[in-house]
Amino acid sequence: MRRIRWDVRQREQAARLDAEEPGWVVVYGPWSRRFIAFAAWPVSRGLVVDARTPEELWEAMRDAEMIDAATSGGRA
């Protein structure tokens, strides 16, 4: 039985972004077909962002970092 690998390019893009962003855990969800990032630093509530493309995810991550820094008093 041969295993089918879905969305190989997207998974590779997620792995690359994950390696470049030590403050985040980045994955690609083949079911949702979205890129997802989980904050890897202490936050008061879980911080998760998602997007259709790696570029959109990168922007969402930057926005989330700014919002977290503003609401946590700069402890990000």
All heavy atoms as a GROMACS GRO file, in nm:
protein
  618
    1MET      N    1   0.084  -0.118   0.000
    1MET     CA    2   0.000   0.000   0.000
    1MET      C    3   0.089   0.124   0.000
    1MET      O    4   0.178   0.137   0.083
    1MET     CB    5  -0.090  -0.002   0.123
    1MET     CG    6  -0.180   0.116   0.133
    1MET     SD    7  -0.266   0.110   0.290
    1MET     CE    8  -0.431   0.121   0.239
    2ARG      N    9   0.063   0.214  -0.093
    2ARG     CA   10   0.141   0.337  -0.104
    2ARG      C   11   0.069   0.451  -0.033
    2ARG      O   12  -0.049   0.474  -0.054
    2ARG     CB   13   0.159   0.371  -0.251
    2ARG     CG   14   0.270   0.471  -0.272
    2ARG     CD   15   0.290   0.492  -0.418
    2ARG     NE   16   0.216   0.614  -0.450
    2ARG     CZ   17   0.210   0.668  -0.569
    2ARG    NH1   18   0.268   0.608  -0.669
    2ARG    NH2   19   0.144   0.779  -0.589
    3ARG      N   20   0.143   0.521   0.048
    3ARG     CA   21   0.086   0.634   0.122
    3ARG      C   22   0.084   0.758   0.033
    3ARG      O   23   0.183   0.793  -0.031
    3ARG     CB   24   0.172   0.661   0.245
    3ARG     CG   25   0.121   0.770   0.330
    3ARG     CD   26   0.207   0.786   0.452
    3ARG     NE   27   0.160   0.901   0.525
    3ARG     CZ   28   0.227   0.960   0.620
    3ARG    NH1   29   0.342   0.912   0.656
    3ARG    NH2   30   0.179   1.064   0.681
    4ILE      N   31  -0.029   0.826   0.030
    4ILE     CA   32  -0.043   0.949  -0.049
    4ILE      C   33  -0.005   1.068   0.039
    4ILE      O   34  -0.055   1.081   0.151
    4ILE     CB   35  -0.188   0.965  -0.100
    4ILE    CG1   36  -0.224   0.849  -0.192
    4ILE    CG2   37  -0.203   1.098  -0.173
    4ILE    CD1   38  -0.369   0.847  -0.233
    5ARG      N   39   0.081   1.152  -0.012
    5ARG     CA   40   0.120   1.274   0.061
    5ARG      C   41   0.046   1.392   0.000
    5ARG      O   42   0.068   1.425  -0.116
    5ARG     CB   43   0.269   1.294   0.052
    5ARG     CG   44   0.343   1.187   0.130
    5ARG     CD   45   0.472   1.231   0.184
    5ARG     NE   46   0.472   1.373   0.209
    5ARG     CZ   47   0.564   1.434   0.279
    5ARG    NH1   48   0.661   1.367   0.330
    5ARG    NH2   49   0.560   1.564   0.297
    6TRP      N   50  -0.041   1.451   0.077
    6TRP     CA   51  -0.121   1.563   0.028
    6TRP      C   52  -0.050   1.695   0.054
    6TRP      O   53   0.014   1.715   0.156
    6TRP     CB   54  -0.257   1.566   0.101
    6TRP     CG   55  -0.335   1.441   0.079
    6TRP    CD1   56  -0.349   1.337   0.167
    6TRP    CD2   57  -0.410   1.403  -0.038
    6TRP    NE1   58  -0.427   1.238   0.113
    6TRP    CE2   59  -0.467   1.277  -0.014
    6TRP    CE3   60  -0.433   1.465  -0.160
    6TRP    CZ2   61  -0.545   1.211  -0.108
    6TRP    CZ3   62  -0.511   1.400  -0.253
    6TRP    CH2   63  -0.566   1.274  -0.226
    7ASP      N   64  -0.064   1.787  -0.039
    7ASP     CA   65  -0.016   1.926  -0.023
    7ASP      C   66   0.130   1.933   0.021
    7ASP      O   67   0.165   2.003   0.115
    7ASP     CB   68  -0.106   2.001   0.075
    7ASP     CG   69  -0.251   2.006   0.029
    7ASP    OD1   70  -0.274   2.008  -0.093
    7ASP    OD2   71  -0.340   2.009   0.115
    8VAL      N   72   0.214   1.862  -0.050
    8VAL     CA   73   0.356   1.855  -0.015
    8VAL      C   74   0.420   1.993  -0.014
    8VAL      O   75   0.493   2.029   0.078
    8VAL     CB   76   0.432   1.760  -0.112
    8VAL    CG1   77   0.582   1.764  -0.086
    8VAL    CG2   78   0.378   1.619  -0.097
    9ARG      N   79   0.394   2.073  -0.117
    9ARG     CA   80   0.454   2.207  -0.126
    9ARG      C   81   0.414   2.295  -0.008
    9ARG      O   82   0.497   2.364   0.052
    9ARG     CB   83   0.415   2.274  -0.258
    9ARG     CG   84   0.494   2.402  -0.283
    9ARG     CD   85   0.466   2.459  -0.422
    9ARG     NE   86   0.400   2.588  -0.404
    9ARG     CZ   87   0.269   2.612  -0.413
    9ARG    NH1   88   0.186   2.517  -0.443
    9ARG    NH2   89   0.221   2.732  -0.394
   10GLN      N   90   0.286   2.290   0.029
   10GLN     CA   91   0.238   2.371   0.141
   10GLN      C   92   0.301   2.326   0.273
   10GLN      O   93   0.336   2.408   0.358
   10GLN     CB   94   0.085   2.365   0.150
   10GLN     CG   95   0.016   2.438   0.037
   10GLN     CD   96  -0.004   2.351  -0.086
   10GLN    OE1   97   0.058   2.247  -0.104
   10GLN    NE2   98  -0.094   2.395  -0.174
   11ARG      N   99   0.315   2.196   0.290
   11ARG     CA  100   0.379   2.146   0.413
   11ARG      C  101   0.524   2.190   0.420
   11ARG      O  102   0.575   2.223   0.526
   11ARG     CB  103   0.368   1.994   0.420
   11ARG     CG  104   0.227   1.947   0.447
   11ARG     CD  105   0.223   1.796   0.450
   11ARG     NE  106   0.086   1.749   0.458
   11ARG     CZ  107   0.048   1.645   0.529
   11ARG    NH1  108   0.137   1.576   0.599
   11ARG    NH2  109  -0.077   1.607   0.531
   12GLU      N  110   0.592   2.190   0.306
   12GLU     CA  111   0.731   2.237   0.302
   12GLU      C  112   0.739   2.386   0.334
   12GLU      O  113   0.830   2.430   0.406
   12GLU     CB  114   0.792   2.208   0.165
   12GLU     CG  115   0.818   2.061   0.140
   12GLU     CD  116   0.860   2.030  -0.002
   12GLU    OE1  117   0.855   2.121  -0.089
   12GLU    OE2  118   0.895   1.914  -0.028
   13GLN      N  119   0.645   2.463   0.283
   13GLN     CA  120   0.642   2.607   0.314
   13GLN      C  121   0.619   2.629   0.463
   13GLN      O  122   0.683   2.715   0.524
   13GLN     CB  123   0.532   2.676   0.234
   13GLN     CG  124   0.560   2.685   0.087
   13GLN     CD  125   0.441   2.742   0.010
   13GLN    OE1  126   0.328   2.699   0.029
   13GLN    NE2  127   0.467   2.837  -0.078
   14ALA      N  128   0.530   2.552   0.522
   14ALA     CA  129   0.505   2.564   0.666
   14ALA      C  130   0.629   2.526   0.746
   14ALA      O  131   0.663   2.594   0.844
   14ALA     CB  132   0.386   2.476   0.707
   15ALA      N  133   0.698   2.421   0.707
   15ALA     CA  134   0.819   2.378   0.776
   15ALA      C  135   0.927   2.486   0.768
   15ALA      O  136   0.998   2.512   0.866
   15ALA     CB  137   0.870   2.247   0.719
   16ARG      N  138   0.940   2.549   0.651
   16ARG     CA  139   1.038   2.656   0.634
   16ARG      C  140   1.005   2.774   0.725
   16ARG      O  141   1.091   2.827   0.794
   16ARG     CB  142   1.041   2.701   0.488
   16ARG     CG  143   1.156   2.792   0.454
   16ARG     CD  144   1.168   2.823   0.305
   16ARG     NE  145   1.143   2.707   0.221
   16ARG     CZ  146   1.039   2.694   0.137
   16ARG    NH1  147   0.950   2.790   0.126
   16ARG    NH2  148   1.025   2.587   0.063
   17LEU      N  149   0.878   2.816   0.727
   17LEU     CA  150   0.837   2.927   0.813
   17LEU      C  151   0.855   2.891   0.960
   17LEU      O  152   0.898   2.974   1.040
   17LEU     CB  153   0.692   2.965   0.782
   17LEU     CG  154   0.639   3.092   0.846
   17LEU    CD1  155   0.728   3.213   0.814
   17LEU    CD2  156   0.496   3.119   0.802
   18ASP      N  157   0.826   2.767   0.996
   18ASP     CA  158   0.845   2.722   1.134
   18ASP      C  159   0.992   2.734   1.174
   18ASP      O  160   1.022   2.779   1.286
   18ASP     CB  161   0.797   2.577   1.147
   18ASP     CG  162   0.809   2.525   1.289
   18ASP    OD1  163   0.749   2.586   1.380
   18ASP    OD2  164   0.878   2.423   1.309
   19ALA      N  165   1.083   2.698   1.086
   19ALA     CA  166   1.226   2.706   1.115
   19ALA      C  167   1.273   2.851   1.128
   19ALA      O  168   1.364   2.881   1.205
   19ALA     CB  169   1.306   2.634   1.007
   20GLU      N  170   1.210   2.942   1.054
   20GLU     CA  171   1.249   3.083   1.054
   20GLU      C  172   1.188   3.161   1.170
   20GLU      O  173   1.232   3.273   1.197
   20GLU     CB  174   1.207   3.148   0.922
   20GLU     CG  175   1.279   3.095   0.801
   20GLU     CD  176   1.220   3.145   0.670
   20GLU    OE1  177   1.118   3.219   0.673
   20GLU    OE2  178   1.273   3.109   0.564
   21GLU      N  179   1.086   3.106   1.236
   21GLU     CA  180   1.013   3.178   1.340
   21GLU      C  181   1.020   3.102   1.473
   21GLU      O  182   0.932   3.024   1.507
   21GLU     CB  183   0.866   3.194   1.299
   21GLU     CG  184   0.845   3.280   1.177
   21GLU     CD  185   0.871   3.427   1.204
   21GLU    OE1  186   0.872   3.470   1.321
   21GLU    OE2  187   0.891   3.500   1.106
   22PRO      N  188   1.127   3.124   1.552
   22PRO     CA  189   1.142   3.047   1.677
   22PRO      C  190   1.034   3.076   1.781
   22PRO      O  191   1.012   2.994   1.870
   22PRO     CB  192   1.280   3.088   1.728
   22PRO     CG  193   1.307   3.220   1.664
   22PRO     CD  194   1.235   3.218   1.531
   23GLY      N  195   0.964   3.186   1.771
   23GLY     CA  196   0.859   3.219   1.866
   23GLY      C  197   0.724   3.157   1.834
   23GLY      O  198   0.627   3.178   1.906
   24TRP      N  199   0.720   3.080   1.726
   24TRP     CA  200   0.595   3.022   1.680
   24TRP      C  201   0.614   2.876   1.640
   24TRP      O  202   0.722   2.836   1.599
   24TRP     CB  203   0.544   3.097   1.556
   24TRP     CG  204   0.506   3.239   1.582
   24TRP    CD1  205   0.587   3.349   1.576
   24TRP    CD2  206   0.377   3.287   1.617
   24TRP    NE1  207   0.516   3.461   1.604
   24TRP    CE2  208   0.385   3.427   1.630
   24TRP    CE3  209   0.253   3.226   1.638
   24TRP    CZ2  210   0.278   3.506   1.663
   24TRP    CZ3  211   0.145   3.305   1.670
   24TRP    CH2  212   0.157   3.444   1.683
   25VAL      N  213   0.506   2.800   1.648
   25VAL     CA  214   0.501   2.665   1.592
   25VAL      C  215   0.408   2.676   1.472
   25VAL      O  216   0.290   2.710   1.488
   25VAL     CB  217   0.447   2.562   1.693
   25VAL    CG1  218   0.433   2.425   1.628
   25VAL    CG2  219   0.539   2.555   1.815
   26VAL      N  220   0.461   2.650   1.353
   26VAL     CA  221   0.385   2.669   1.229
   26VAL      C  222   0.360   2.532   1.164
   26VAL      O  223   0.452   2.452   1.150
   26VAL     CB  224   0.461   2.760   1.130
   26VAL    CG1  225   0.383   2.776   1.001
   26VAL    CG2  226   0.488   2.896   1.195
   27VAL      N  227   0.235   2.510   1.125
   27VAL     CA  228   0.197   2.386   1.057
   27VAL      C  229   0.103   2.420   0.942
   27VAL      O  230   0.049   2.530   0.934
   27VAL     CB  231   0.127   2.286   1.153
   27VAL    CG1  232   0.222   2.243   1.264
   27VAL    CG2  233   0.000   2.344   1.211
   28TYR      N  234   0.084   2.321   0.856
   28TYR     CA  235  -0.014   2.333   0.749
   28TYR      C  236  -0.120   2.227   0.773
   28TYR      O  237  -0.087   2.110   0.798
   28TYR     CB  238   0.050   2.312   0.612
   28TYR     CG  239  -0.051   2.314   0.500
   28TYR    CD1  240  -0.105   2.434   0.456
   28TYR    CD2  241  -0.094   2.197   0.440
   28TYR    CE1  242  -0.200   2.437   0.355
   28TYR    CE2  243  -0.189   2.199   0.339
   28TYR     CZ  244  -0.241   2.319   0.297
   28TYR     OH  245  -0.336   2.322   0.198
   29GLY      N  246  -0.247   2.266   0.769
   29GLY     CA  247  -0.356   2.172   0.788
   29GLY      C  248  -0.414   2.127   0.656
   29GLY      O  249  -0.485   2.205   0.591
   30PRO      N  250  -0.384   2.004   0.612
   30PRO     CA  251  -0.436   1.960   0.482
   30PRO      C  252  -0.589   1.953   0.479
   30PRO      O  253  -0.648   1.968   0.372
   30PRO     CB  254  -0.372   1.823   0.461
   30PRO     CG  255  -0.318   1.782   0.592
   30PRO     CD  256  -0.300   1.905   0.674
   31TRP      N  257  -0.651   1.931   0.591
   31TRP     CA  258  -0.797   1.926   0.592
   31TRP      C  259  -0.856   2.066   0.572
   31TRP      O  260  -0.944   2.087   0.490
   31TRP     CB  261  -0.847   1.866   0.723
   31TRP     CG  262  -0.996   1.862   0.731
   31TRP    CD1  263  -1.077   1.949   0.798
   31TRP    CD2  264  -1.084   1.769   0.668
   31TRP    NE1  265  -1.208   1.917   0.781
   31TRP    CE2  266  -1.215   1.805   0.702
   31TRP    CE3  267  -1.065   1.658   0.587
   31TRP    CZ2  268  -1.326   1.736   0.656
   31TRP    CZ3  269  -1.175   1.589   0.542
   31TRP    CH2  270  -1.304   1.628   0.577
   32SER      N  271  -0.802   2.162   0.647
   32SER     CA  272  -0.852   2.300   0.637
   32SER      C  273  -0.791   2.376   0.520
   32SER      O  274  -0.842   2.480   0.479
   32SER     CB  275  -0.822   2.376   0.766
   32SER     OG  276  -0.681   2.390   0.784
   33ARG      N  277  -0.676   2.325   0.471
   33ARG     CA  278  -0.599   2.392   0.366
   33ARG      C  279  -0.558   2.533   0.407
   33ARG      O  280  -0.562   2.628   0.330
   33ARG     CB  281  -0.677   2.396   0.234
   33ARG     CG  282  -0.709   2.259   0.179
   33ARG     CD  283  -0.627   2.233   0.056
   33ARG     NE  284  -0.626   2.093   0.022
   33ARG     CZ  285  -0.674   2.045  -0.092
   33ARG    NH1  286  -0.727   2.125  -0.180
   33ARG    NH2  287  -0.664   1.917  -0.117
   34ARG      N  288  -0.517   2.543   0.535
   34ARG     CA  289  -0.474   2.671   0.590
   34ARG      C  290  -0.342   2.654   0.663
   34ARG      O  291  -0.311   2.547   0.714
   34ARG     CB  292  -0.580   2.728   0.684
   34ARG     CG  293  -0.708   2.763   0.607
   34ARG     CD  294  -0.810   2.831   0.691
   34ARG     NE  295  -0.777   2.965   0.733
   34ARG     CZ  296  -0.793   3.074   0.659
   34ARG    NH1  297  -0.838   3.066   0.536
   34ARG    NH2  298  -0.764   3.192   0.708
   35PHE      N  299  -0.265   2.761   0.667
   35PHE     CA  300  -0.143   2.765   0.745
   35PHE      C  301  -0.181   2.815   0.885
   35PHE      O  302  -0.258   2.910   0.899
   35PHE     CB  303  -0.042   2.860   0.680
   35PHE     CG  304   0.009   2.808   0.548
   35PHE    CD1  305  -0.060   2.836   0.430
   35PHE    CD2  306   0.124   2.732   0.542
   35PHE    CE1  307  -0.015   2.787   0.309
   35PHE    CE2  308   0.169   2.682   0.420
   35PHE     CZ  309   0.100   2.710   0.304
   36ILE      N  310  -0.125   2.749   0.987
   36ILE     CA  311  -0.163   2.778   1.125
   36ILE      C  312  -0.038   2.800   1.208
   36ILE      O  313   0.060   2.726   1.194
   36ILE     CB  314  -0.245   2.661   1.185
   36ILE    CG1  315  -0.363   2.628   1.094
   36ILE    CG2  316  -0.292   2.694   1.326
   36ILE    CD1  317  -0.418   2.489   1.114
   37ALA      N  318  -0.040   2.903   1.294
   37ALA     CA  319   0.074   2.930   1.382
   37ALA      C  320   0.025   2.940   1.527
   37ALA      O  321  -0.075   3.007   1.555
   37ALA     CB  322   0.142   3.060   1.341
   38PHE      N  323   0.096   2.873   1.615
   38PHE     CA  324   0.067   2.873   1.758
   38PHE      C  325   0.180   2.946   1.828
   38PHE      O  326   0.297   2.917   1.803
   38PHE     CB  327   0.061   2.729   1.813
   38PHE     CG  328  -0.040   2.642   1.745
   38PHE    CD1  329  -0.007   2.573   1.629
   38PHE    CD2  330  -0.168   2.629   1.796
   38PHE    CE1  331  -0.100   2.491   1.565
   38PHE    CE2  332  -0.261   2.548   1.733
   38PHE     CZ  333  -0.227   2.479   1.618
   39ALA      N  334   0.147   3.041   1.916
   39ALA     CA  335   0.249   3.113   1.991
   39ALA      C  336   0.326   3.015   2.079
   39ALA      O  337   0.267   2.932   2.146
   39ALA     CB  338   0.185   3.222   2.076
   40ALA      N  339   0.459   3.027   2.079
   40ALA     CA  340   0.544   2.939   2.158
   40ALA      C  341   0.606   3.014   2.275
   40ALA      O  342   0.710   2.977   2.326
   40ALA     CB  343   0.652   2.877   2.070
   41TRP      N  344   0.542   3.121   2.317
   41TRP     CA  345   0.587   3.196   2.434
   41TRP      C  346   0.469   3.204   2.531
   41TRP      O  347   0.355   3.183   2.491
   41TRP     CB  348   0.640   3.335   2.395
   41TRP     CG  349   0.535   3.432   2.349
   41TRP    CD1  350   0.462   3.517   2.426
   41TRP    CD2  351   0.490   3.453   2.214
   41TRP    NE1  352   0.375   3.590   2.349
   41TRP    CE2  353   0.390   3.553   2.218
   41TRP    CE3  354   0.523   3.398   2.091
   41TRP    CZ2  355   0.325   3.598   2.104
   41TRP    CZ3  356   0.458   3.443   1.978
   41TRP    CH2  357   0.361   3.542   1.986
   42PRO      N  358   0.496   3.233   2.659
   42PRO     CA  359   0.386   3.238   2.756
   42PRO      C  360   0.286   3.350   2.723
   42PRO      O  361   0.324   3.465   2.708
   42PRO     CB  362   0.456   3.268   2.889
   42PRO     CG  363   0.599   3.231   2.867
   42PRO     CD  364   0.626   3.253   2.721
   43VAL      N  365   0.162   3.312   2.707
   43VAL     CA  366   0.053   3.407   2.685
   43VAL      C  367  -0.058   3.373   2.784
   43VAL      O  368  -0.071   3.258   2.827
   43VAL     CB  369  -0.001   3.403   2.540
   43VAL    CG1  370   0.102   3.457   2.443
   43VAL    CG2  371  -0.042   3.264   2.500
   44SER      N  372  -0.139   3.472   2.819
   44SER     CA  373  -0.245   3.447   2.916
   44SER      C  374  -0.352   3.352   2.862
   44SER      O  375  -0.407   3.271   2.935
   44SER     CB  376  -0.310   3.578   2.961
   44SER     OG  377  -0.364   3.644   2.849
   45ARG      N  378  -0.380   3.361   2.732
   45ARG     CA  379  -0.472   3.268   2.666
   45ARG      C  380  -0.402   3.218   2.541
   45ARG      O  381  -0.316   3.285   2.487
   45ARG     CB  382  -0.602   3.338   2.628
   45ARG     CG  383  -0.685   3.376   2.751
   45ARG     CD  384  -0.820   3.426   2.713
   45ARG     NE  385  -0.810   3.556   2.649
   45ARG     CZ  386  -0.904   3.610   2.574
   45ARG    NH1  387  -1.014   3.544   2.551
   45ARG    NH2  388  -0.889   3.728   2.521
   46GLY      N  389  -0.443   3.102   2.493
   46GLY     CA  390  -0.382   3.048   2.372
   46GLY      C  391  -0.385   3.148   2.258
   46GLY      O  392  -0.484   3.218   2.238
   47LEU      N  393  -0.277   3.158   2.187
   47LEU     CA  394  -0.268   3.252   2.076
   47LEU      C  395  -0.243   3.172   1.948
   47LEU      O  396  -0.137   3.112   1.931
   47LEU     CB  397  -0.154   3.353   2.099
   47LEU     CG  398  -0.129   3.456   1.991
   47LEU    CD1  399  -0.256   3.535   1.958
   47LEU    CD2  400  -0.019   3.550   2.033
   48VAL      N  401  -0.342   3.170   1.861
   48VAL     CA  402  -0.335   3.094   1.737
   48VAL      C  403  -0.383   3.185   1.624
   48VAL      O  404  -0.485   3.253   1.639
   48VAL     CB  405  -0.425   2.968   1.743
   48VAL    CG1  406  -0.416   2.889   1.613
   48VAL    CG2  407  -0.389   2.881   1.861
   49VAL      N  408  -0.308   3.187   1.515
   49VAL     CA  409  -0.351   3.261   1.396
   49VAL      C  410  -0.345   3.167   1.277
   49VAL      O  411  -0.269   3.070   1.277
   49VAL     CB  412  -0.264   3.387   1.371
   49VAL    CG1  413  -0.283   3.488   1.482
   49VAL    CG2  414  -0.117   3.351   1.357
   50ASP      N  415  -0.426   3.194   1.176
   50ASP     CA  416  -0.425   3.111   1.056
   50ASP      C  417  -0.450   3.198   0.934
   50ASP      O  418  -0.500   3.310   0.945
   50ASP     CB  419  -0.527   2.998   1.066
   50ASP     CG  420  -0.670   3.047   1.058
   50ASP    OD1  421  -0.705   3.141   1.131
   50ASP    OD2  422  -0.747   2.993   0.977
   51ALA      N  423  -0.411   3.144   0.818
   51ALA     CA  424  -0.424   3.218   0.693
   51ALA      C  425  -0.419   3.122   0.575
   51ALA      O  426  -0.378   3.006   0.589
   51ALA     CB  427  -0.312   3.321   0.681
   52ARG      N  428  -0.459   3.173   0.458
   52ARG     CA  429  -0.459   3.092   0.336
   52ARG      C  430  -0.320   3.073   0.278
   52ARG      O  431  -0.292   2.972   0.214
   52ARG     CB  432  -0.547   3.156   0.229
   52ARG     CG  433  -0.695   3.152   0.259
   52ARG     CD  434  -0.779   3.217   0.148
   52ARG     NE  435  -0.728   3.348   0.106
   52ARG     CZ  436  -0.670   3.372  -0.013
   52ARG    NH1  437  -0.658   3.278  -0.102
   52ARG    NH2  438  -0.627   3.493  -0.043
   53THR      N  439  -0.231   3.172   0.297
   53THR     CA  440  -0.097   3.166   0.238
   53THR      C  441   0.009   3.192   0.345
   53THR      O  442  -0.021   3.251   0.450
   53THR     CB  443  -0.080   3.273   0.128
   53THR    OG1  444  -0.083   3.403   0.190
   53THR    CG2  445  -0.188   3.262   0.021
   54PRO      N  446   0.134   3.150   0.320
   54PRO     CA  447   0.241   3.179   0.416
   54PRO      C  448   0.261   3.329   0.436
   54PRO      O  449   0.289   3.374   0.548
   54PRO     CB  450   0.366   3.116   0.353
   54PRO     CG  451   0.315   3.015   0.257
   54PRO     CD  452   0.181   3.066   0.210
   55GLU      N  453   0.245   3.407   0.331
   55GLU     CA  454   0.262   3.552   0.342
   55GLU      C  455   0.155   3.614   0.433
   55GLU      O  456   0.185   3.699   0.516
   55GLU     CB  457   0.258   3.617   0.203
   55GLU     CG  458   0.370   3.574   0.110
   55GLU     CD  459   0.349   3.437   0.045
   55GLU    OE1  460   0.236   3.384   0.044
   55GLU    OE2  461   0.448   3.382  -0.006
   56GLU      N  462   0.032   3.571   0.414
   56GLU     CA  463  -0.076   3.620   0.500
   56GLU      C  464  -0.056   3.575   0.644
   56GLU      O  465  -0.083   3.651   0.738
   56GLU     CB  466  -0.212   3.570   0.450
   56GLU     CG  467  -0.256   3.634   0.320
   56GLU     CD  468  -0.385   3.574   0.267
   56GLU    OE1  469  -0.446   3.486   0.334
   56GLU    OE2  470  -0.427   3.613   0.157
   57LEU      N  471  -0.005   3.454   0.663
   57LEU     CA  472   0.020   3.405   0.798
   57LEU      C  473   0.129   3.488   0.865
   57LEU      O  474   0.117   3.526   0.981
   57LEU     CB  475   0.060   3.257   0.796
   57LEU     CG  476   0.081   3.197   0.936
   57LEU    CD1  477  -0.050   3.192   1.012
   57LEU    CD2  478   0.142   3.058   0.926
   58TRP      N  479   0.235   3.518   0.790
   58TRP     CA  480   0.344   3.599   0.845
   58TRP      C  481   0.291   3.734   0.894
   58TRP      O  482   0.325   3.778   1.004
   58TRP     CB  483   0.452   3.618   0.738
   58TRP     CG  484   0.574   3.685   0.791
   58TRP    CD1  485   0.682   3.625   0.851
   58TRP    CD2  486   0.602   3.825   0.791
   58TRP    NE1  487   0.774   3.721   0.887
   58TRP    CE2  488   0.728   3.844   0.851
   58TRP    CE3  489   0.533   3.937   0.745
   58TRP    CZ2  490   0.785   3.970   0.867
   58TRP    CZ3  491   0.589   4.062   0.762
   58TRP    CH2  492   0.715   4.078   0.822
   59GLU      N  493   0.206   3.797   0.815
   59GLU     CA  494   0.146   3.924   0.855
   59GLU      C  495   0.059   3.908   0.979
   59GLU      O  496   0.062   3.992   1.071
   59GLU     CB  497   0.065   3.984   0.740
   59GLU     CG  498   0.149   4.033   0.626
   59GLU     CD  499   0.066   4.092   0.514
   59GLU    OE1  500  -0.050   4.130   0.537
   59GLU    OE2  501   0.119   4.101   0.401
   60ALA      N  502  -0.020   3.801   0.985
   60ALA     CA  503  -0.106   3.776   1.101
   60ALA      C  504  -0.022   3.752   1.226
   60ALA      O  505  -0.059   3.796   1.336
   60ALA     CB  506  -0.197   3.657   1.075
   61MET      N  507   0.092   3.686   1.211
   61MET     CA  508   0.182   3.663   1.325
   61MET      C  509   0.238   3.795   1.377
   61MET      O  510   0.243   3.818   1.498
   61MET     CB  511   0.294   3.568   1.282
   61MET     CG  512   0.246   3.427   1.255
   61MET     SD  513   0.357   3.327   1.154
   61MET     CE  514   0.505   3.323   1.250
   62ARG      N  515   0.280   3.883   1.287
   62ARG     CA  516   0.333   4.013   1.330
   62ARG      C  517   0.224   4.094   1.401
   62ARG      O  518   0.248   4.156   1.505
   62ARG     CB  519   0.385   4.094   1.209
   62ARG     CG  520   0.499   4.030   1.131
   62ARG     CD  521   0.631   4.019   1.209
   62ARG     NE  522   0.642   3.908   1.298
   62ARG     CZ  523   0.681   3.782   1.265
   62ARG    NH1  524   0.714   3.755   1.142
   62ARG    NH2  525   0.688   3.688   1.356
   63ASP      N  526   0.103   4.094   1.346
   63ASP     CA  527  -0.008   4.166   1.410
   63ASP      C  528  -0.035   4.109   1.549
   63ASP      O  529  -0.055   4.184   1.645
   63ASP     CB  530  -0.135   4.156   1.325
   63ASP     CG  531  -0.127   4.236   1.196
   63ASP    OD1  532  -0.036   4.322   1.183
   63ASP    OD2  533  -0.210   4.210   1.107
   64ALA      N  534  -0.037   3.977   1.561
   64ALA     CA  535  -0.064   3.913   1.690
   64ALA      C  536   0.045   3.947   1.792
   64ALA      O  537   0.015   3.970   1.909
   64ALA     CB  538  -0.075   3.762   1.673
   65GLU      N  539   0.170   3.952   1.748
   65GLU     CA  540   0.279   3.988   1.838
   65GLU      C  541   0.262   4.130   1.890
   65GLU      O  542   0.283   4.156   2.009
   65GLU     CB  543   0.414   3.975   1.766
   65GLU     CG  544   0.454   3.833   1.739
   65GLU     CD  545   0.574   3.820   1.647
   65GLU    OE1  546   0.614   3.922   1.584
   65GLU    OE2  547   0.626   3.709   1.638
   66MET      N  548   0.225   4.222   1.801
   66MET     CA  549   0.207   4.361   1.843
   66MET      C  550   0.090   4.374   1.941
   66MET      O  551   0.102   4.444   2.042
   66MET     CB  552   0.186   4.450   1.720
   66MET     CG  553   0.311   4.466   1.639
   66MET     SD  554   0.293   4.560   1.486
   66MET     CE  555   0.188   4.693   1.528
   67ILE      N  556  -0.019   4.305   1.912
   67ILE     CA  557  -0.134   4.310   2.002
   67ILE      C  558  -0.100   4.249   2.137
   67ILE      O  559  -0.133   4.304   2.242
   67ILE     CB  560  -0.256   4.241   1.937
   67ILE    CG1  561  -0.305   4.323   1.818
   67ILE    CG2  562  -0.367   4.219   2.040
   67ILE    CD1  563  -0.405   4.251   1.731
   68ASP      N  564  -0.030   4.135   2.136
   68ASP     CA  565   0.007   4.070   2.262
   68ASP      C  566   0.100   4.160   2.343
   68ASP      O  567   0.083   4.173   2.464
   68ASP     CB  568   0.073   3.935   2.236
   68ASP     CG  569   0.110   3.866   2.367
   68ASP    OD1  570   0.017   3.834   2.444
   68ASP    OD2  571   0.229   3.846   2.391
   69ALA      N  572   0.197   4.224   2.277
   69ALA     CA  573   0.289   4.314   2.347
   69ALA      C  574   0.214   4.431   2.408
   69ALA      O  575   0.243   4.472   2.522
   69ALA     CB  576   0.398   4.363   2.253
   70ALA      N  577   0.116   4.485   2.335
   70ALA     CA  578   0.040   4.599   2.385
   70ALA      C  579  -0.048   4.560   2.504
   70ALA      O  580  -0.062   4.637   2.600
   70ALA     CB  581  -0.044   4.659   2.274
   71THR      N  582  -0.108   4.442   2.499
   71THR     CA  583  -0.200   4.402   2.605
   71THR      C  584  -0.129   4.338   2.724
   71THR      O  585  -0.187   4.332   2.832
   71THR     CB  586  -0.307   4.303   2.552
   71THR    OG1  587  -0.242   4.188   2.498
   71THR    CG2  588  -0.392   4.369   2.446
   72SER      N  589  -0.004   4.294   2.708
   72SER     CA  590   0.066   4.233   2.820
   72SER      C  591   0.165   4.328   2.883
   72SER      O  592   0.245   4.290   2.967
   72SER     CB  593   0.140   4.106   2.772
   72SER     OG  594   0.245   4.142   2.684
   73GLY      N  595   0.164   4.452   2.840
   73GLY     CA  596   0.254   4.551   2.896
   73GLY      C  597   0.396   4.536   2.844
   73GLY      O  598   0.491   4.570   2.912
   74GLY      N  599   0.411   4.479   2.724
   74GLY     CA  600   0.543   4.467   2.664
   74GLY      C  601   0.621   4.346   2.708
   74GLY      O  602   0.741   4.339   2.690
   75ARG      N  603   0.555   4.248   2.768
   75ARG     CA  604   0.625   4.128   2.816
   75ARG      C  605   0.636   4.020   2.711
   75ARG      O  606   0.667   3.907   2.741
   75ARG     CB  607   0.554   4.071   2.938
   75ARG     CG  608   0.568   4.160   3.059
   75ARG     CD  609   0.485   4.105   3.170
   75ARG     NE  610   0.345   4.132   3.136
   75ARG     CZ  611   0.242   4.085   3.200
   75ARG    NH1  612   0.258   4.004   3.301
   75ARG    NH2  613   0.118   4.115   3.164
   76ALA      N  614   0.610   4.047   2.586
   76ALA     CA  615   0.615   3.945   2.480
   76ALA      C  616   0.754   3.898   2.452
   76ALA      O  617   0.850   3.962   2.475
   76ALA     CB  618   0.552   3.999   2.353
   0.00000   0.00000   0.00000
